[in-house]
Amino acid sequence: MDLRKPSGLFFTLLGAILLAVSATGPGRHAPLTDVNINLYAGIGMLIFGGLLLWMAHRHS
């Protein structure tokens, strides 16, 4: 079984949720920093999930 497709779907879904939560709440960031880490983590997960889905599609 190829794990790239379910892993890609998981990371894409989680990244989309994290991106939506961080984009809708302007004051939602870690209390010790001014950086919205949820936004950057969501973007990174979307990119990683998309890469896994692309590799799974290319392989099949």
PDB file of N, CA, C, O and CB in Angstrom:
ATOM      1  N   MET A   1       0.839  -1.185   0.000  1.00  0.00           N
ATOM      2  CA  MET A   1       0.000   0.000   0.000  1.00  0.00           C
ATOM      3  C   MET A   1       0.881   1.245   0.000  1.00  0.00           C
ATOM      4  O   MET A   1       1.848   1.340   0.755  1.00  0.00           O
ATOM      5  CB  MET A   1      -0.953   0.000   1.217  1.00  0.00           C
ATOM      6  N   ASP A   2       0.537   2.173  -0.840  1.00  0.00           N
ATOM      7  CA  ASP A   2       1.276   3.423  -0.946  1.00  0.00           C
ATOM      8  C   ASP A   2       0.745   4.408   0.091  1.00  0.00           C
ATOM      9  O   ASP A   2      -0.431   4.770   0.065  1.00  0.00           O
ATOM     10  CB  ASP A   2       1.167   4.014  -2.377  1.00  0.00           C
ATOM     11  N   LEU A   3       1.601   4.834   0.989  1.00  0.00           N
ATOM     12  CA  LEU A   3       1.176   5.724   2.075  1.00  0.00           C
ATOM     13  C   LEU A   3       1.235   7.199   1.704  1.00  0.00           C
ATOM     14  O   LEU A   3       0.868   8.053   2.511  1.00  0.00           O
ATOM     15  CB  LEU A   3       2.029   5.487   3.287  1.00  0.00           C
ATOM     16  N   ARG A   4       1.685   7.504   0.506  1.00  0.00           N
ATOM     17  CA  ARG A   4       1.778   8.914   0.120  1.00  0.00           C
ATOM     18  C   ARG A   4       0.411   9.568  -0.023  1.00  0.00           C
ATOM     19  O   ARG A   4       0.238  10.731   0.340  1.00  0.00           O
ATOM     20  CB  ARG A   4       2.542   9.046  -1.181  1.00  0.00           C
ATOM     21  N   LYS A   5      -0.561   8.829  -0.550  1.00  0.00           N
ATOM     22  CA  LYS A   5      -1.884   9.427  -0.768  1.00  0.00           C
ATOM     23  C   LYS A   5      -2.609   9.724   0.547  1.00  0.00           C
ATOM     24  O   LYS A   5      -3.055  10.856   0.731  1.00  0.00           O
ATOM     25  CB  LYS A   5      -2.739   8.500  -1.626  1.00  0.00           C
ATOM     26  N   PRO A   6      -2.752   8.750   1.488  1.00  0.00           N
ATOM     27  CA  PRO A   6      -3.435   9.102   2.742  1.00  0.00           C
ATOM     28  C   PRO A   6      -2.661  10.123   3.576  1.00  0.00           C
ATOM     29  O   PRO A   6      -3.262  10.977   4.229  1.00  0.00           O
ATOM     30  CB  PRO A   6      -3.667   7.850   3.569  1.00  0.00           C
ATOM     31  N   SER A   7      -1.330  10.037   3.555  1.00  0.00           N
ATOM     32  CA  SER A   7      -0.534  11.025   4.293  1.00  0.00           C
ATOM     33  C   SER A   7      -0.673  12.408   3.671  1.00  0.00           C
ATOM     34  O   SER A   7      -0.771  13.408   4.381  1.00  0.00           O
ATOM     35  CB  SER A   7       0.947  10.610   4.326  1.00  0.00           C
ATOM     36  N   GLY A   8      -0.681  12.461   2.351  1.00  0.00           N
ATOM     37  CA  GLY A   8      -0.866  13.737   1.663  1.00  0.00           C
ATOM     38  C   GLY A   8      -2.221  14.346   1.950  1.00  0.00           C
ATOM     39  O   GLY A   8      -2.333  15.553   2.162  1.00  0.00           O
ATOM     40  N   LEU A   9      -3.265  13.506   1.958  1.00  0.00           N
ATOM     41  CA  LEU A   9      -4.602  14.000   2.292  1.00  0.00           C
ATOM     42  C   LEU A   9      -4.658  14.516   3.724  1.00  0.00           C
ATOM     43  O   LEU A   9      -5.264  15.554   3.991  1.00  0.00           O
ATOM     44  CB  LEU A   9      -5.642  12.898   2.094  1.00  0.00           C
ATOM     45  N   PHE A  10      -4.023  13.787   4.648  1.00  0.00           N
ATOM     46  CA  PHE A  10      -4.014  14.200   6.053  1.00  0.00           C
ATOM     47  C   PHE A  10      -3.311  15.544   6.226  1.00  0.00           C
ATOM     48  O   PHE A  10      -3.849  16.447   6.866  1.00  0.00           O
ATOM     49  CB  PHE A  10      -3.330  13.133   6.918  1.00  0.00           C
ATOM     50  N   PHE A  11      -2.115  15.679   5.662  1.00  0.00           N
ATOM     51  CA  PHE A  11      -1.372  16.929   5.817  1.00  0.00           C
ATOM     52  C   PHE A  11      -2.069  18.091   5.113  1.00  0.00           C
ATOM     53  O   PHE A  11      -2.049  19.217   5.609  1.00  0.00           O
ATOM     54  CB  PHE A  11       0.045  16.769   5.276  1.00  0.00           C
ATOM     55  N   THR A  12      -2.680  17.827   3.967  1.00  0.00           N
ATOM     56  CA  THR A  12      -3.404  18.884   3.262  1.00  0.00           C
ATOM     57  C   THR A  12      -4.616  19.341   4.060  1.00  0.00           C
ATOM     58  O   THR A  12      -4.861  20.541   4.186  1.00  0.00           O
ATOM     59  CB  THR A  12      -3.840  18.403   1.876  1.00  0.00           C
ATOM     60  N   LEU A  13      -5.371  18.397   4.598  1.00  0.00           N
ATOM     61  CA  LEU A  13      -6.543  18.743   5.405  1.00  0.00           C
ATOM     62  C   LEU A  13      -6.137  19.491   6.674  1.00  0.00           C
ATOM     63  O   LEU A  13      -6.737  20.510   7.014  1.00  0.00           O
ATOM     64  CB  LEU A  13      -7.332  17.479   5.770  1.00  0.00           C
ATOM     65  N   LEU A  14      -5.121  18.987   7.371  1.00  0.00           N
ATOM     66  CA  LEU A  14      -4.667  19.640   8.594  1.00  0.00           C
ATOM     67  C   LEU A  14      -4.102  21.029   8.308  1.00  0.00           C
ATOM     68  O   LEU A  14      -4.328  21.963   9.077  1.00  0.00           O
ATOM     69  CB  LEU A  14      -3.616  18.781   9.292  1.00  0.00           C
ATOM     70  N   GLY A  15      -3.372  21.166   7.211  1.00  0.00           N
ATOM     71  CA  GLY A  15      -2.838  22.469   6.830  1.00  0.00           C
ATOM     72  C   GLY A  15      -3.930  23.460   6.489  1.00  0.00           C
ATOM     73  O   GLY A  15      -3.833  24.638   6.832  1.00  0.00           O
ATOM     74  N   ALA A  16      -4.985  22.982   5.806  1.00  0.00           N
ATOM     75  CA  ALA A  16      -6.103  23.863   5.462  1.00  0.00           C
ATOM     76  C   ALA A  16      -6.845  24.319   6.712  1.00  0.00           C
ATOM     77  O   ALA A  16      -7.236  25.482   6.813  1.00  0.00           O
ATOM     78  CB  ALA A  16      -7.070  23.153   4.507  1.00  0.00           C
ATOM     79  N   ILE A  17      -7.040  23.413   7.659  1.00  0.00           N
ATOM     80  CA  ILE A  17      -7.711  23.777   8.917  1.00  0.00           C
ATOM     81  C   ILE A  17      -6.872  24.790   9.685  1.00  0.00           C
ATOM     82  O   ILE A  17      -7.393  25.795  10.169  1.00  0.00           O
ATOM     83  CB  ILE A  17      -7.966  22.519   9.790  1.00  0.00           C
ATOM     84  N   LEU A  18      -5.579  24.528   9.797  1.00  0.00           N
ATOM     85  CA  LEU A  18      -4.693  25.431  10.533  1.00  0.00           C
ATOM     86  C   LEU A  18      -4.607  26.793   9.854  1.00  0.00           C
ATOM     87  O   LEU A  18      -4.571  27.823  10.527  1.00  0.00           O
ATOM     88  CB  LEU A  18      -3.294  24.819  10.660  1.00  0.00           C
ATOM     89  N   LEU A  19      -4.575  26.801   8.548  1.00  0.00           N
ATOM     90  CA  LEU A  19      -4.538  28.058   7.804  1.00  0.00           C
ATOM     91  C   LEU A  19      -5.831  28.841   7.990  1.00  0.00           C
ATOM     92  O   LEU A  19      -5.796  30.059   8.159  1.00  0.00           O
ATOM     93  CB  LEU A  19      -4.294  27.793   6.316  1.00  0.00           C
ATOM     94  N   ALA A  20      -6.968  28.158   7.962  1.00  0.00           N
ATOM     95  CA  ALA A  20      -8.260  28.831   8.141  1.00  0.00           C
ATOM     96  C   ALA A  20      -8.395  29.404   9.546  1.00  0.00           C
ATOM     97  O   ALA A  20      -8.882  30.522   9.716  1.00  0.00           O
ATOM     98  CB  ALA A  20      -9.412  27.861   7.862  1.00  0.00           C
ATOM     99  N   VAL A  21      -7.970  28.653  10.546  1.00  0.00           N
ATOM    100  CA  VAL A  21      -8.062  29.129  11.929  1.00  0.00           C
ATOM    101  C   VAL A  21      -7.154  30.338  12.144  1.00  0.00           C
ATOM    102  O   VAL A  21      -7.549  31.307  12.792  1.00  0.00           O
ATOM    103  CB  VAL A  21      -7.690  28.004  12.915  1.00  0.00           C
ATOM    104  N   SER A  22      -5.955  30.280  11.607  1.00  0.00           N
ATOM    105  CA  SER A  22      -5.022  31.394  11.824  1.00  0.00           C
ATOM    106  C   SER A  22      -5.398  32.623  11.001  1.00  0.00           C
ATOM    107  O   SER A  22      -5.102  33.748  11.406  1.00  0.00           O
ATOM    108  CB  SER A  22      -3.601  30.962  11.480  1.00  0.00           C
ATOM    109  N   ALA A  23      -6.038  32.426   9.864  1.00  0.00           N
ATOM    110  CA  ALA A  23      -6.414  33.571   9.028  1.00  0.00           C
ATOM    111  C   ALA A  23      -7.667  34.268   9.545  1.00  0.00           C
ATOM    112  O   ALA A  23      -7.816  35.475   9.352  1.00  0.00           O
ATOM    113  CB  ALA A  23      -6.635  33.120   7.591  1.00  0.00           C
ATOM    114  N   THR A  24      -8.575  33.535  10.201  1.00  0.00           N
ATOM    115  CA  THR A  24      -9.818  34.145  10.673  1.00  0.00           C
ATOM    116  C   THR A  24      -9.650  34.870  11.999  1.00  0.00           C
ATOM    117  O   THR A  24     -10.399  35.802  12.290  1.00  0.00           O
ATOM    118  CB  THR A  24     -10.887  33.094  10.808  1.00  0.00           C
ATOM    119  N   GLY A  25      -8.687  34.461  12.799  1.00  0.00           N
ATOM    120  CA  GLY A  25      -8.480  35.115  14.084  1.00  0.00           C
ATOM    121  C   GLY A  25      -7.223  35.950  14.067  1.00  0.00           C
ATOM    122  O   GLY A  25      -6.126  35.398  14.150  1.00  0.00           O
ATOM    123  N   PRO A  26      -7.341  37.280  13.962  1.00  0.00           N
ATOM    124  CA  PRO A  26      -6.142  38.112  13.853  1.00  0.00           C
ATOM    125  C   PRO A  26      -5.270  38.096  15.106  1.00  0.00           C
ATOM    126  O   PRO A  26      -4.063  38.320  15.012  1.00  0.00           O
ATOM    127  CB  PRO A  26      -6.540  39.525  13.548  1.00  0.00           C
ATOM    128  N   GLY A  27      -5.841  37.843  16.249  1.00  0.00           N
ATOM    129  CA  GLY A  27      -5.058  37.845  17.478  1.00  0.00           C
ATOM    130  C   GLY A  27      -4.647  36.465  17.946  1.00  0.00           C
ATOM    131  O   GLY A  27      -4.193  36.310  19.079  1.00  0.00           O
ATOM    132  N   ARG A  28      -4.795  35.474  17.108  1.00  0.00           N
ATOM    133  CA  ARG A  28      -4.477  34.102  17.508  1.00  0.00           C
ATOM    134  C   ARG A  28      -3.038  33.762  17.141  1.00  0.00           C
ATOM    135  O   ARG A  28      -2.754  33.280  16.045  1.00  0.00           O
ATOM    136  CB  ARG A  28      -5.447  33.102  16.846  1.00  0.00           C
ATOM    137  N   HIS A  29      -2.155  34.020  18.065  1.00  0.00           N
ATOM    138  CA  HIS A  29      -0.767  33.616  17.893  1.00  0.00           C
ATOM    139  C   HIS A  29      -0.209  33.255  19.251  1.00  0.00           C
ATOM    140  O   HIS A  29      -0.828  33.525  20.281  1.00  0.00           O
ATOM    141  CB  HIS A  29       0.077  34.737  17.221  1.00  0.00           C
ATOM    142  N   ALA A  30       0.957  32.646  19.251  1.00  0.00           N
ATOM    143  CA  ALA A  30       1.576  32.225  20.503  1.00  0.00           C
ATOM    144  C   ALA A  30       1.819  33.443  21.390  1.00  0.00           C
ATOM    145  O   ALA A  30       2.203  34.500  20.890  1.00  0.00           O
ATOM    146  CB  ALA A  30       2.902  31.470  20.237  1.00  0.00           C
ATOM    147  N   PRO A  31       1.603  33.311  22.693  1.00  0.00           N
ATOM    148  CA  PRO A  31       1.712  34.480  23.568  1.00  0.00           C
ATOM    149  C   PRO A  31       3.137  35.024  23.711  1.00  0.00           C
ATOM    150  O   PRO A  31       3.308  36.183  24.089  1.00  0.00           O
ATOM    151  CB  PRO A  31       1.183  34.133  24.924  1.00  0.00           C
ATOM    152  N   LEU A  32       4.150  34.226  23.423  1.00  0.00           N
ATOM    153  CA  LEU A  32       5.518  34.686  23.627  1.00  0.00           C
ATOM    154  C   LEU A  32       6.166  35.268  22.375  1.00  0.00           C
ATOM    155  O   LEU A  32       7.320  35.695  22.415  1.00  0.00           O
ATOM    156  CB  LEU A  32       6.349  33.557  24.129  1.00  0.00           C
ATOM    157  N   THR A  33       5.442  35.288  21.284  1.00  0.00           N
ATOM    158  CA  THR A  33       6.014  35.804  20.042  1.00  0.00           C
ATOM    159  C   THR A  33       4.960  36.586  19.261  1.00  0.00           C
ATOM    160  O   THR A  33       3.759  36.393  19.447  1.00  0.00           O
ATOM    161  CB  THR A  33       6.578  34.651  19.182  1.00  0.00           C
ATOM    162  N   ASP A  34       5.423  37.453  18.403  1.00  0.00           N
ATOM    163  CA  ASP A  34       4.510  38.226  17.557  1.00  0.00           C
ATOM    164  C   ASP A  34       4.262  37.549  16.216  1.00  0.00           C
ATOM    165  O   ASP A  34       3.483  38.040  15.400  1.00  0.00           O
ATOM    166  CB  ASP A  34       5.063  39.623  17.330  1.00  0.00           C
ATOM    167  N   VAL A  35       4.930  36.418  15.991  1.00  0.00           N
ATOM    168  CA  VAL A  35       4.806  35.695  14.727  1.00  0.00           C
ATOM    169  C   VAL A  35       3.600  34.771  14.790  1.00  0.00           C
ATOM    170  O   VAL A  35       3.404  34.074  15.785  1.00  0.00           O
ATOM    171  CB  VAL A  35       6.095  34.892  14.417  1.00  0.00           C
ATOM    172  N   ASN A  36       2.791  34.757  13.740  1.00  0.00           N
ATOM    173  CA  ASN A  36       1.641  33.864  13.663  1.00  0.00           C
ATOM    174  C   ASN A  36       2.129  32.507  13.155  1.00  0.00           C
ATOM    175  O   ASN A  36       2.057  32.220  11.961  1.00  0.00           O
ATOM    176  CB  ASN A  36       0.520  34.453  12.729  1.00  0.00           C
ATOM    177  N   ILE A  37       2.624  31.680  14.071  1.00  0.00           N
ATOM    178  CA  ILE A  37       3.232  30.403  13.705  1.00  0.00           C
ATOM    179  C   ILE A  37       2.215  29.443  13.106  1.00  0.00           C
ATOM    180  O   ILE A  37       2.581  28.588  12.299  1.00  0.00           O
ATOM    181  CB  ILE A  37       3.885  29.767  14.917  1.00  0.00           C
ATOM    182  N   ASN A  38       0.943  29.567  13.484  1.00  0.00           N
ATOM    183  CA  ASN A  38      -0.083  28.698  12.908  1.00  0.00           C
ATOM    184  C   ASN A  38      -0.238  28.946  11.411  1.00  0.00           C
ATOM    185  O   ASN A  38      -0.482  28.011  10.648  1.00  0.00           O
ATOM    186  CB  ASN A  38      -1.423  28.913  13.618  1.00  0.00           C
ATOM    187  N   LEU A  39      -0.101  30.182  10.996  1.00  0.00           N
ATOM    188  CA  LEU A  39      -0.193  30.515   9.578  1.00  0.00           C
ATOM    189  C   LEU A  39       0.943  29.861   8.801  1.00  0.00           C
ATOM    190  O   LEU A  39       0.717  29.243   7.760  1.00  0.00           O
ATOM    191  CB  LEU A  39      -0.169  32.039   9.378  1.00  0.00           C
ATOM    192  N   TYR A  40       2.164  29.998   9.309  1.00  0.00           N
ATOM    193  CA  TYR A  40       3.319  29.429   8.620  1.00  0.00           C
ATOM    194  C   TYR A  40       3.306  27.903   8.656  1.00  0.00           C
ATOM    195  O   TYR A  40       3.692  27.263   7.678  1.00  0.00           O
ATOM    196  CB  TYR A  40       4.607  29.949   9.240  1.00  0.00           C
ATOM    197  N   ALA A  41       2.872  27.316   9.759  1.00  0.00           N
ATOM    198  CA  ALA A  41       2.776  25.856   9.842  1.00  0.00           C
ATOM    199  C   ALA A  41       1.700  25.335   8.895  1.00  0.00           C
ATOM    200  O   ALA A  41       1.884  24.295   8.263  1.00  0.00           O
ATOM    201  CB  ALA A  41       2.472  25.414  11.288  1.00  0.00           C
ATOM    202  N   GLY A  42       0.585  26.042   8.792  1.00  0.00           N
ATOM    203  CA  GLY A  42      -0.475  25.646   7.865  1.00  0.00           C
ATOM    204  C   GLY A  42      -0.019  25.697   6.421  1.00  0.00           C
ATOM    205  O   GLY A  42      -0.324  24.796   5.639  1.00  0.00           O
ATOM    206  N   ILE A  43       0.704  26.738   6.063  1.00  0.00           N
ATOM    207  CA  ILE A  43       1.227  26.848   4.698  1.00  0.00           C
ATOM    208  C   ILE A  43       2.222  25.725   4.420  1.00  0.00           C
ATOM    209  O   ILE A  43       2.204  25.122   3.347  1.00  0.00           O
ATOM    210  CB  ILE A  43       1.898  28.225   4.480  1.00  0.00           C
ATOM    211  N   GLY A  44       3.087  25.451   5.388  1.00  0.00           N
ATOM    212  CA  GLY A  44       4.057  24.367   5.224  1.00  0.00           C
ATOM    213  C   GLY A  44       3.396  23.010   5.078  1.00  0.00           C
ATOM    214  O   GLY A  44       3.825  22.191   4.265  1.00  0.00           O
ATOM    215  N   MET A  45       2.350  22.765   5.865  1.00  0.00           N
ATOM    216  CA  MET A  45       1.639  21.490   5.765  1.00  0.00           C
ATOM    217  C   MET A  45       0.903  21.369   4.438  1.00  0.00           C
ATOM    218  O   MET A  45       0.853  20.286   3.855  1.00  0.00           O
ATOM    219  CB  MET A  45       0.654  21.338   6.922  1.00  0.00           C
ATOM    220  N   LEU A  46       0.329  22.470   3.954  1.00  0.00           N
ATOM    221  CA  LEU A  46      -0.327  22.444   2.644  1.00  0.00           C
ATOM    222  C   LEU A  46       0.671  22.126   1.532  1.00  0.00           C
ATOM    223  O   LEU A  46       0.370  21.342   0.631  1.00  0.00           O
ATOM    224  CB  LEU A  46      -1.013  23.789   2.366  1.00  0.00           C
ATOM    225  N   ILE A  47       1.834  22.722   1.591  1.00  0.00           N
ATOM    226  CA  ILE A  47       2.859  22.464   0.580  1.00  0.00           C
ATOM    227  C   ILE A  47       3.334  21.016   0.657  1.00  0.00           C
ATOM    228  O   ILE A  47       3.458  20.347  -0.369  1.00  0.00           O
ATOM    229  CB  ILE A  47       4.050  23.426   0.757  1.00  0.00           C
ATOM    230  N   PHE A  48       3.599  20.530   1.871  1.00  0.00           N
ATOM    231  CA  PHE A  48       4.068  19.157   2.045  1.00  0.00           C
ATOM    232  C   PHE A  48       3.005  18.152   1.619  1.00  0.00           C
ATOM    233  O   PHE A  48       3.320  17.171   0.945  1.00  0.00           O
ATOM    234  CB  PHE A  48       4.466  18.913   3.500  1.00  0.00           C
ATOM    235  N   GLY A  49       1.750  18.382   2.002  1.00  0.00           N
ATOM    236  CA  GLY A  49       0.659  17.497   1.601  1.00  0.00           C
ATOM    237  C   GLY A  49       0.454  17.501   0.102  1.00  0.00           C
ATOM    238  O   GLY A  49       0.224  16.451  -0.497  1.00  0.00           O
ATOM    239  N   GLY A  50       0.534  18.668  -0.508  1.00  0.00           N
ATOM    240  CA  GLY A  50       0.420  18.754  -1.961  1.00  0.00           C
ATOM    241  C   GLY A  50       1.552  18.027  -2.669  1.00  0.00           C
ATOM    242  O   GLY A  50       1.339  17.396  -3.705  1.00  0.00           O
ATOM    243  N   LEU A  51       2.746  18.113  -2.115  1.00  0.00           N
ATOM    244  CA  LEU A  51       3.887  17.400  -2.683  1.00  0.00           C
ATOM    245  C   LEU A  51       3.686  15.888  -2.602  1.00  0.00           C
ATOM    246  O   LEU A  51       3.961  15.171  -3.564  1.00  0.00           O
ATOM    247  CB  LEU A  51       5.178  17.799  -1.962  1.00  0.00           C
ATOM    248  N   LEU A  52       3.207  15.405  -1.458  1.00  0.00           N
ATOM    249  CA  LEU A  52       2.939  13.974  -1.321  1.00  0.00           C
ATOM    250  C   LEU A  52       1.850  13.516  -2.281  1.00  0.00           C
ATOM    251  O   LEU A  52       1.973  12.455  -2.893  1.00  0.00           O
ATOM    252  CB  LEU A  52       2.539  13.645   0.113  1.00  0.00           C
ATOM    253  N   LEU A  53       0.786  14.300  -2.421  1.00  0.00           N
ATOM    254  CA  LEU A  53      -0.284  13.940  -3.351  1.00  0.00           C
ATOM    255  C   LEU A  53       0.210  13.955  -4.795  1.00  0.00           C
ATOM    256  O   LEU A  53      -0.175  13.096  -5.589  1.00  0.00           O
ATOM    257  CB  LEU A  53      -1.469  14.895  -3.192  1.00  0.00           C
ATOM    258  N   TRP A  54       1.049  14.911  -5.139  1.00  0.00           N
ATOM    259  CA  TRP A  54       1.604  14.970  -6.480  1.00  0.00           C
ATOM    260  C   TRP A  54       2.485  13.753  -6.756  1.00  0.00           C
ATOM    261  O   TRP A  54       2.418  13.171  -7.839  1.00  0.00           O
ATOM    262  CB  TRP A  54       2.404  16.261  -6.669  1.00  0.00           C
ATOM    263  N   MET A  55       3.318  13.362  -5.775  1.00  0.00           N
ATOM    264  CA  MET A  55       4.171  12.189  -5.947  1.00  0.00           C
ATOM    265  C   MET A  55       3.344  10.911  -6.057  1.00  0.00           C
ATOM    266  O   MET A  55       3.695  10.022  -6.834  1.00  0.00           O
ATOM    267  CB  MET A  55       5.155  12.076  -4.785  1.00  0.00           C
ATOM    268  N   ALA A  56       2.254  10.800  -5.297  1.00  0.00           N
ATOM    269  CA  ALA A  56       1.389   9.623  -5.380  1.00  0.00           C
ATOM    270  C   ALA A  56       0.693   9.568  -6.736  1.00  0.00           C
ATOM    271  O   ALA A  56       0.546   8.492  -7.315  1.00  0.00           O
ATOM    272  CB  ALA A  56       0.346   9.636  -4.244  1.00  0.00           C
ATOM    273  N   HIS A  57       0.265  10.720  -7.241  1.00  0.00           N
ATOM    274  CA  HIS A  57      -0.404  10.758  -8.543  1.00  0.00           C
ATOM    275  C   HIS A  57       0.579  10.441  -9.671  1.00  0.00           C
ATOM    276  O   HIS A  57       0.228   9.758 -10.633  1.00  0.00           O
ATOM    277  CB  HIS A  57      -1.050  12.137  -8.774  1.00  0.00           C
ATOM    278  N   ARG A  58       1.797  10.933  -9.548  1.00  0.00           N
ATOM    279  CA  ARG A  58       2.816  10.702 -10.569  1.00  0.00           C
ATOM    280  C   ARG A  58       3.230   9.239 -10.605  1.00  0.00           C
ATOM    281  O   ARG A  58       3.529   8.703 -11.673  1.00  0.00           O
ATOM    282  CB  ARG A  58       4.038  11.586 -10.316  1.00  0.00           C
ATOM    283  N   HIS A  59       3.250   8.588  -9.445  1.00  0.00           N
ATOM    284  CA  HIS A  59       3.684   7.192  -9.348  1.00  0.00           C
ATOM    285  C   HIS A  59       2.639   6.228  -9.902  1.00  0.00           C
ATOM    286  O   HIS A  59       2.995   5.179 -10.438  1.00  0.00           O
ATOM    287  CB  HIS A  59       3.991   6.838  -7.898  1.00  0.00           C
ATOM    288  N   SER A  60       1.371   6.563  -9.783  1.00  0.00           N
ATOM    289  CA  SER A  60       0.317   5.627 -10.220  1.00  0.00           C
ATOM    290  C   SER A  60      -0.048   5.777 -11.679  1.00  0.00           C
ATOM    291  O   SER A  60      -0.914   5.057 -12.175  1.00  0.00           O
ATOM    292  CB  SER A  60      -0.918   5.816  -9.389  1.00  0.00           C
TER     293      SER A  60
END
